[in-house]
Amino acid sequence: MAGADTLLSHRRHRHALPFLHFSSSTSLPATLQIGRFNTLTLTRFTDHGAYVDGGEVGEILVPKVYVRPEWRPGDTQRLFVYLDQSERLVATTESPLAQVGDFACLEVAWVNEHGAFLSWGVMKDLFVPFREQRRTMEVGEHHVVYVYIDEATGRLAATAKVDRYLRPAPSRDYHRGRTVQLLAWQRSPLGMKVIVDNAYAGLIYAGEAYDRLPRRGEVLEGTVVQLRPDGRLDISLQRIGKGRFRDFADVLLDALREAGGFLPFTDRSEPEVIAERFEVSKKTFKRAVGTLYKQHLITLSDEGIRLDAR
């Protein structure tokens, strides 16, 4: 049987997986992932709840409040495993907003002399030590954090110093035009820093947004513009097709034809209205209108844009 420092499997980036420190008589199976969902087999039921097979650690309690009436011994269930307030392994049907190895925007539930505690969808709040805060967190604020296992204590924790957990994007996977999932993280003088696909650093330049950069904590889709030599990604919120930008002037011309030759958009149209209809910024829209006008393909009026009949 393995000793006290048994290696757990989880997705913490690039580093070797951390050791959890339990008593010398306890070890953890490599397949049991603390702070993540596990598929576990029900073994028995008691007045306290149900128990599942935790491998070398023995049975793990599912507290009674989470036990469902249709469960039977031998059934397998997808359960989230973590340490409760008494530092005991428990399994729950609750769905956390993040797991170990994830980035998420979470709300501060309470603070004390040791740090802040975040609400993240399970009964025990997620601890952020003061040393892992970029600035002092206050109740009610939302912060983008990374969830990890503290190697010294074996406890789940979070850090707001997320940049050290972001790694260079692999060039083989992140080509121009690829659609990616984004978590808006931090404003910069150039635009909005984002976390790409829960792993990589990216930036949305102000000119690539729909005249409004996403808010911190906002989750949205974007498209890769380019992969920089340092592995960071330039991201656009504009529509891109087949690995290259499609000239929006062509898109607008197609839209005019499909609409019967007229669109009720003018220089006074709100950026949000343009973004909702065309998924581009007002700046991009005006540039396309100018291009079509110079080519004598459209005429402009106070009512909107019309295909030139000539």
BARO-979800 format. One record per residue (C-alpha): residue in three letters; x, y, z. Coordinates in Angstrom, 2 decimals, m for minus. Each point is the difference from the previous one (the first is absolute). Example, Ala and Ser with C-alpha at 12.3 -4.5 7.8 and 13.67 -1.06 7.14 Angstrom:
<rs>
<res ALA xx 12.30 yy m4.50 zz 7.80>
<res SER xx 1.37 yy 3.44 zz m0.66>
</rs>
This chain:
<rs>
<res MET xx 0.00 yy 0.00 zz 0.00>
<res ALA xx 1.26 yy 3.46 zz m0.86>
<res GLY xx 1.19 yy 2.35 zz 2.76>
<res ALA xx m1.34 yy 3.28 zz 1.22>
<res ASP xx 1.05 yy 2.00 zz m3.04>
<res THR xx m2.06 yy m1.72 zz m2.65>
<res LEU xx m0.21 yy 1.75 zz m3.34>
<res LEU xx m3.44 yy 1.14 zz m1.10>
<res SER xx m1.06 yy 0.41 zz m3.58>
<res HIS xx m1.32 yy 3.42 zz m1.00>
<res ARG xx 0.47 yy 2.61 zz m2.70>
<res ARG xx 2.29 yy 2.54 zz 1.58>
<res HIS xx 1.95 yy 1.37 zz m2.92>
<res ARG xx 3.45 yy m1.23 zz m0.95>
<res HIS xx 1.08 yy m0.85 zz 3.54>
<res ALA xx 0.23 yy m3.44 zz 1.52>
<res LEU xx m3.19 yy m0.81 zz 1.83>
<res PRO xx 0.08 yy 1.11 zz 3.64>
<res PHE xx 0.23 yy m2.18 zz 3.08>
<res LEU xx m2.81 yy 0.01 zz 2.52>
<res HIS xx 1.15 yy m0.51 zz 3.57>
<res PHE xx m2.20 yy m2.31 zz 2.06>
<res SER xx 0.90 yy m2.17 zz 2.95>
<res SER xx 2.70 yy m2.58 zz m0.59>
<res SER xx m2.59 yy m2.78 zz 0.00>
<res THR xx m2.00 yy 1.51 zz m2.84>
<res SER xx 0.74 yy 0.02 zz m3.71>
<res LEU xx m1.95 yy 1.04 zz m3.04>
<res PRO xx m0.49 yy m2.02 zz m3.18>
<res ALA xx 1.42 yy 1.63 zz m3.10>
<res THR xx m3.44 yy m0.09 zz m1.59>
<res LEU xx m1.73 yy 2.00 zz 2.74>
<res GLN xx 0.02 yy 3.68 zz m0.91>
<res ILE xx m0.49 yy 2.39 zz 2.88>
<res GLY xx m1.79 yy 3.18 zz m1.01>
<res ARG xx m1.41 yy m1.60 zz m3.13>
<res PHE xx m2.88 yy m2.23 zz m1.05>
<res ASN xx 0.55 yy m3.75 zz 0.36>
<res THR xx m2.13 yy m2.96 zz m1.06>
<res LEU xx m0.33 yy m2.07 zz 3.19>
<res THR xx m1.86 yy m3.16 zz 1.01>
<res LEU xx m2.55 yy 0.03 zz 2.83>
<res THR xx 0.76 yy m2.60 zz 2.66>
<res ARG xx m2.50 yy 0.45 zz 2.85>
<res PHE xx m2.48 yy 2.29 zz 1.70>
<res THR xx m0.23 yy 1.18 zz 3.63>
<res ASP xx m1.85 yy 2.60 zz 2.03>
<res HIS xx 2.79 yy 2.46 zz m0.86>
<res GLY xx m0.28 yy m0.44 zz m3.76>
<res ALA xx 1.52 yy m2.26 zz m2.63>
<res TYR xx 3.53 yy m1.26 zz m0.45>
<res VAL xx 1.95 yy m0.41 zz m3.22>
<res ASP xx 3.13 yy m2.03 zz m0.71>
<res GLY xx 3.03 yy 2.31 zz 0.15>
<res GLY xx 2.55 yy m2.68 zz m0.82>
<res GLU xx 2.98 yy m0.01 zz 2.35>
<res VAL xx m1.45 yy 2.75 zz 2.20>
<res GLY xx m2.97 yy m2.19 zz 0.76>
<res GLU xx m3.58 yy 1.15 zz m0.04>
<res ILE xx m0.91 yy 3.65 zz m0.53>
<res LEU xx m3.16 yy 1.47 zz 1.49>
<res VAL xx m2.72 yy 1.59 zz m2.08>
<res PRO xx m1.87 yy 2.06 zz 2.65>
<res LYS xx m3.66 yy m0.91 zz 0.37>
<res VAL xx m1.23 yy 3.31 zz m1.43>
<res TYR xx 1.49 yy m0.96 zz m3.40>
<res VAL xx m1.22 yy m3.60 zz m0.12>
<res ARG xx m2.73 yy m0.64 zz m2.55>
<res PRO xx m2.79 yy m2.51 zz 0.63>
<res GLU xx 0.58 yy m1.95 zz m3.20>
<res TRP xx 3.63 yy m0.84 zz 0.88>
<res ARG xx 0.87 yy m3.64 zz 0.67>
<res PRO xx 3.23 yy m1.80 zz 1.08>
<res GLY xx 2.11 yy m0.76 zz m3.06>
<res ASP xx m1.21 yy 3.05 zz m1.92>
<res THR xx 2.63 yy 2.40 zz m1.31>
<res GLN xx m0.42 yy 3.74 zz 0.44>
<res ARG xx 1.90 yy 3.06 zz m1.23>
<res LEU xx 0.93 yy 1.83 zz 3.21>
<res PHE xx 2.18 yy 2.94 zz 0.97>
<res VAL xx 2.63 yy m0.95 zz 2.60>
<res TYR xx 1.56 yy 2.48 zz 2.42>
<res LEU xx 0.97 yy 0.51 zz 3.65>
<res ASP xx m2.76 yy 1.24 zz 2.27>
<res GLN xx 0.32 yy 2.41 zz 2.96>
<res SER xx 1.45 yy m2.86 zz 2.09>
<res GLU xx 2.58 yy m0.82 zz m2.72>
<res ARG xx m1.77 yy m3.27 zz m0.80>
<res LEU xx m0.46 yy m1.26 zz m3.54>
<res VAL xx m3.63 yy 0.32 zz m1.04>
<res ALA xx m1.83 yy m0.42 zz m3.30>
<res THR xx m2.90 yy 2.16 zz m1.09>
<res THR xx m2.48 yy 0.42 zz m2.82>
<res GLU xx 0.52 yy 3.76 zz 0.14>
<res SER xx 1.40 yy 1.59 zz m3.17>
<res PRO xx 2.84 yy 2.45 zz 0.70>
<res LEU xx 0.54 yy 2.97 zz m2.28>
<res ALA xx 3.60 yy m1.16 zz m0.48>
<res GLN xx 2.18 yy m3.03 zz 0.66>
<res VAL xx 3.69 yy m0.39 zz 0.75>
<res GLY xx 1.90 yy 1.28 zz m3.02>
<res ASP xx m2.76 yy 2.38 zz m1.08>
<res PHE xx m0.20 yy 3.77 zz m0.24>
<res ALA xx m3.27 yy 1.66 zz 1.06>
<res CYS xx m1.50 yy 3.28 zz 1.14>
<res LEU xx m1.34 yy m0.48 zz 3.54>
<res GLU xx m1.65 yy 2.17 zz 2.62>
<res VAL xx 1.54 yy 0.74 zz 3.40>
<res ALA xx m2.37 yy m1.41 zz 2.65>
<res TRP xx 1.90 yy 0.99 zz 3.15>
<res VAL xx 3.44 yy 0.95 zz 1.29>
<res ASN xx 1.96 yy m0.53 zz 3.20>
<res GLU xx 3.51 yy 0.56 zz 1.35>
<res HIS xx 1.41 yy m2.75 zz m2.25>
<res GLY xx m1.45 yy 0.97 zz m3.36>
<res ALA xx m3.17 yy m0.04 zz m2.09>
<res PHE xx m2.53 yy m2.75 zz m0.66>
<res LEU xx m1.72 yy m0.32 zz m3.36>
<res SER xx m3.43 yy m1.38 zz m0.77>
<res TRP xx 0.47 yy m2.71 zz m2.64>
<res GLY xx m3.04 yy m2.28 zz 0.12>
<res VAL xx 0.91 yy m2.43 zz 2.80>
<res MET xx m0.66 yy 0.22 zz 3.73>
<res LYS xx 3.59 yy 0.76 zz 1.01>
<res ASP xx 1.14 yy 3.34 zz m1.39>
<res LEU xx 3.26 yy 0.25 zz m1.94>
<res PHE xx 2.92 yy 1.58 zz 1.88>
<res VAL xx 2.25 yy 2.71 zz m1.48>
<res PRO xx 2.93 yy 0.77 zz 2.34>
<res PHE xx 1.09 yy 3.64 zz 0.20>
<res ARG xx 3.27 yy m0.91 zz m1.72>
<res GLU xx m2.00 yy m1.19 zz m3.04>
<res GLN xx m2.02 yy 3.21 zz m0.37>
<res ARG xx 1.03 yy 2.69 zz m2.47>
<res ARG xx m1.68 yy 2.51 zz 2.28>
<res THR xx m2.03 yy m0.44 zz 3.17>
<res MET xx m3.27 yy m1.69 zz m0.88>
<res GLU xx m3.26 yy 1.31 zz 1.43>
<res VAL xx m3.41 yy m1.62 zz 0.47>
<res GLY xx m2.20 yy 0.22 zz m3.08>
<res GLU xx 2.84 yy 0.50 zz m2.48>
<res HIS xx 0.59 yy m2.36 zz m2.91>
<res HIS xx 3.52 yy m1.17 zz m0.80>
<res VAL xx 1.50 yy m2.19 zz m2.71>
<res VAL xx 1.92 yy m2.79 zz 1.74>
<res TYR xx 1.74 yy m3.30 zz m0.65>
<res VAL xx m0.97 yy m3.03 zz 2.10>
<res TYR xx 2.83 yy m2.19 zz 1.30>
<res ILE xx 1.00 yy m2.38 zz 2.80>
<res ASP xx 2.30 yy 1.54 zz 2.59>
<res GLU xx 3.04 yy m2.27 zz 0.10>
<res ALA xx 0.75 yy 0.77 zz 3.65>
<res THR xx m3.44 yy m0.81 zz 1.39>
<res GLY xx m1.76 yy m2.08 zz m2.66>
<res ARG xx m2.93 yy 2.42 zz 0.12>
<res LEU xx m1.82 yy 1.49 zz m2.94>
<res ALA xx 0.81 yy 3.68 zz m0.49>
<res ALA xx m0.12 yy 2.74 zz m2.60>
<res THR xx 2.35 yy 2.74 zz m1.15>
<res ALA xx m0.68 yy 3.29 zz m1.72>
<res LYS xx 3.56 yy m0.02 zz m1.35>
<res VAL xx m1.16 yy m1.93 zz m3.01>
<res ASP xx 2.68 yy 1.11 zz m2.45>
<res ARG xx 2.52 yy m2.50 zz 1.36>
<res TYR xx m2.37 yy m2.85 zz m0.91>
<res LEU xx m0.43 yy 1.08 zz m3.62>
<res ARG xx 2.20 yy m1.77 zz m2.48>
<res PRO xx 1.05 yy 0.63 zz m3.63>
<res ALA xx m2.53 yy m1.22 zz m2.54>
<res PRO xx 1.25 yy m2.85 zz m2.23>
<res SER xx 0.48 yy 1.14 zz m3.59>
<res ARG xx m1.25 yy m3.32 zz m1.38>
<res ASP xx m3.46 yy 0.65 zz 1.44>
<res TYR xx m0.50 yy 3.77 zz m0.03>
<res HIS xx m0.10 yy 1.23 zz m3.56>
<res ARG xx m1.59 yy 3.14 zz m1.41>
<res GLY xx m3.76 yy m0.35 zz m0.13>
<res ARG xx m0.44 yy m2.59 zz 2.75>
<res THR xx m3.04 yy 0.55 zz 2.25>
<res VAL xx 0.88 yy 0.07 zz 3.70>
<res GLN xx m1.71 yy 0.40 zz 3.37>
<res LEU xx 0.94 yy 3.10 zz 1.98>
<res LEU xx m0.14 yy 1.21 zz 3.58>
<res ALA xx 0.54 yy 3.75 zz 0.27>
<res TRP xx 2.64 yy 0.54 zz 2.64>
<res GLN xx 1.60 yy 3.43 zz 0.23>
<res ARG xx m0.02 yy 3.37 zz m1.77>
<res SER xx 3.24 yy 1.24 zz m1.52>
<res PRO xx 0.93 yy 3.19 zz m1.88>
<res LEU xx m0.42 yy m1.95 zz m3.25>
<res GLY xx m3.31 yy m1.71 zz 0.72>
<res MET xx m1.18 yy m2.95 zz 2.08>
<res LYS xx 2.17 yy m2.92 zz 1.11>
<res VAL xx m1.82 yy m3.31 zz m0.34>
<res ILE xx 0.57 yy m3.60 zz 0.98>
<res VAL xx m0.32 yy m2.18 zz m3.09>
<res ASP xx m1.42 yy m3.53 zz 0.24>
<res ASN xx 0.62 yy m0.10 zz 3.76>
<res ALA xx 3.76 yy m0.07 zz m0.54>
<res TYR xx 1.63 yy 2.71 zz m2.14>
<res ALA xx 0.59 yy 3.76 zz 0.13>
<res GLY xx m1.73 yy 2.15 zz m2.60>
<res LEU xx m0.82 yy 3.61 zz m0.73>
<res ILE xx m3.00 yy 1.63 zz m1.66>
<res TYR xx 1.16 yy 3.32 zz m1.42>
<res ALA xx m2.46 yy 2.82 zz 0.46>
<res GLY xx m0.51 yy 0.28 zz m3.77>
<res GLU xx m1.00 yy m3.67 zz m0.26>
<res ALA xx m3.00 yy 0.33 zz 2.32>
<res TYR xx m3.54 yy 1.07 zz m0.84>
<res ASP xx 0.82 yy 3.50 zz 1.27>
<res ARG xx m0.20 yy m1.50 zz 3.50>
<res LEU xx 2.61 yy m2.18 zz 1.59>
<res PRO xx m1.39 yy m2.93 zz 2.00>
<res ARG xx m0.41 yy 0.46 zz 3.73>
<res ARG xx 2.32 yy m1.77 zz 2.41>
<res GLY xx m1.34 yy m3.48 zz 0.63>
<res GLU xx m2.04 yy m0.07 zz m3.21>
<res VAL xx 0.10 yy m3.32 zz m1.88>
<res LEU xx m0.23 yy 0.17 zz m3.78>
<res GLU xx 1.30 yy m1.35 zz m3.30>
<res GLY xx 2.73 yy 1.55 zz m2.07>
<res THR xx 2.26 yy m0.76 zz m2.95>
<res VAL xx 3.77 yy m0.27 zz m0.19>
<res VAL xx 1.58 yy 2.79 zz m2.03>
<res GLN xx 3.59 yy m1.09 zz 0.53>
<res LEU xx 2.31 yy m1.91 zz 2.32>
<res ARG xx 2.86 yy 2.19 zz 1.17>
<res PRO xx 3.60 yy m1.30 zz 0.35>
<res ASP xx m0.38 yy m0.03 zz 3.80>
<res GLY xx m3.02 yy m2.32 zz m0.24>
<res ARG xx m2.60 yy 2.67 zz 0.77>
<res LEU xx m3.07 yy 0.25 zz m2.20>
<res ASP xx m1.51 yy 3.04 zz m1.68>
<res ILE xx m3.76 yy m0.47 zz 0.04>
<res SER xx m2.82 yy 1.61 zz m1.97>
<res LEU xx m3.71 yy 0.12 zz 0.71>
<res GLN xx m0.63 yy 0.54 zz m3.70>
<res ARG xx m1.17 yy m2.78 zz m2.27>
<res ILE xx 2.79 yy m1.89 zz m1.76>
<res GLY xx m0.38 yy m2.74 zz m2.54>
<res LYS xx 2.30 yy m2.78 zz m1.16>
<res GLY xx 3.13 yy 1.36 zz 1.57>
<res ARG xx m0.23 yy 3.57 zz m1.26>
<res PHE xx m2.09 yy 3.10 zz 0.48>
<res ARG xx m2.78 yy 0.28 zz m2.45>
<res ASP xx m0.28 yy 3.57 zz m1.26>
<res PHE xx m3.07 yy 1.34 zz 1.79>
<res ALA xx m0.83 yy 2.11 zz m3.03>
<res ASP xx m0.88 yy m3.25 zz m1.79>
<res VAL xx m2.09 yy m1.12 zz 2.97>
<res LEU xx m1.89 yy 3.30 zz 0.03>
<res LEU xx m0.59 yy m0.18 zz m3.75>
<res ASP xx m1.44 yy m3.51 zz 0.35>
<res ALA xx m2.22 yy 1.18 zz 2.86>
<res LEU xx m1.35 yy 2.83 zz m2.16>
<res ARG xx m0.87 yy m2.39 zz m2.81>
<res GLU xx m1.70 yy m2.42 zz 2.39>
<res ALA xx m2.01 yy 2.90 zz 1.49>
<res GLY xx m1.33 yy 1.09 zz m3.38>
<res GLY xx 2.49 yy 2.79 zz m0.52>
<res PHE xx m0.53 yy 2.08 zz 3.16>
<res LEU xx 1.24 yy m0.03 zz 3.60>
<res PRO xx m1.16 yy 2.55 zz 2.61>
<res PHE xx 3.46 yy 0.77 zz 1.36>
<res THR xx 1.62 yy 3.43 zz 0.01>
<res ASP xx 2.89 yy 1.86 zz 1.58>
<res ARG xx m2.31 yy 0.61 zz 2.96>
<res SER xx m0.69 yy m3.69 zz 0.65>
<res GLU xx 1.02 yy m1.15 zz 3.46>
<res PRO xx 3.12 yy m2.21 zz 0.22>
<res GLU xx m1.97 yy m2.63 zz 1.92>
<res VAL xx m2.60 yy m0.23 zz m2.78>
<res ILE xx 2.71 yy m0.45 zz m2.62>
<res ALA xx 1.79 yy m2.61 zz 2.10>
<res GLU xx m3.21 yy m1.96 zz 0.59>
<res ARG xx m0.84 yy m0.09 zz m3.71>
<res PHE xx 3.44 yy m0.43 zz m1.58>
<res GLU xx 2.34 yy m1.06 zz 2.84>
<res VAL xx 2.51 yy 2.74 zz m0.83>
<res SER xx 0.95 yy 3.29 zz 1.59>
<res LYS xx m1.44 yy 3.28 zz m1.23>
<res LYS xx 3.50 yy 0.93 zz m1.18>
<res THR xx 0.13 yy m3.07 zz m2.24>
<res PHE xx m3.54 yy 0.66 zz m1.21>
<res LYS xx 0.78 yy 3.61 zz m1.00>
<res ARG xx 3.17 yy m1.09 zz m1.78>
<res ALA xx m1.98 yy m2.51 zz m2.07>
<res VAL xx m2.68 yy 2.58 zz m0.82>
<res GLY xx 2.73 yy 2.37 zz m1.19>
<res THR xx 1.53 yy m2.69 zz m2.18>
<res LEU xx m3.32 yy m0.85 zz m1.69>
<res TYR xx m0.85 yy 3.68 zz m0.44>
<res LYS xx 3.32 yy 0.72 zz m1.72>
<res GLN xx m0.65 yy m2.94 zz m2.32>
<res HIS xx m3.40 yy 1.53 zz m0.89>
<res LEU xx m1.76 yy m3.13 zz 1.19>
<res ILE xx m2.25 yy 1.74 zz 2.54>
<res THR xx m1.70 yy 3.31 zz 0.66>
<res LEU xx m0.46 yy 1.56 zz 3.42>
<res SER xx m2.93 yy 1.91 zz 1.46>
<res ASP xx m1.38 yy 1.02 zz 3.37>
<res GLU xx m2.11 yy m3.18 zz m0.05>
<res GLY xx 2.78 yy m2.49 zz m0.69>
<res ILE xx 2.11 yy m1.75 zz m2.62>
<res ARG xx m1.31 yy m0.94 zz m3.43>
<res LEU xx 1.51 yy m1.99 zz m2.84>
<res ASP xx 0.88 yy 2.23 zz m2.91>
<res ALA xx m2.37 yy m0.88 zz m2.85>
<res ARG xx 2.38 yy 1.17 zz m2.68>
</rs>
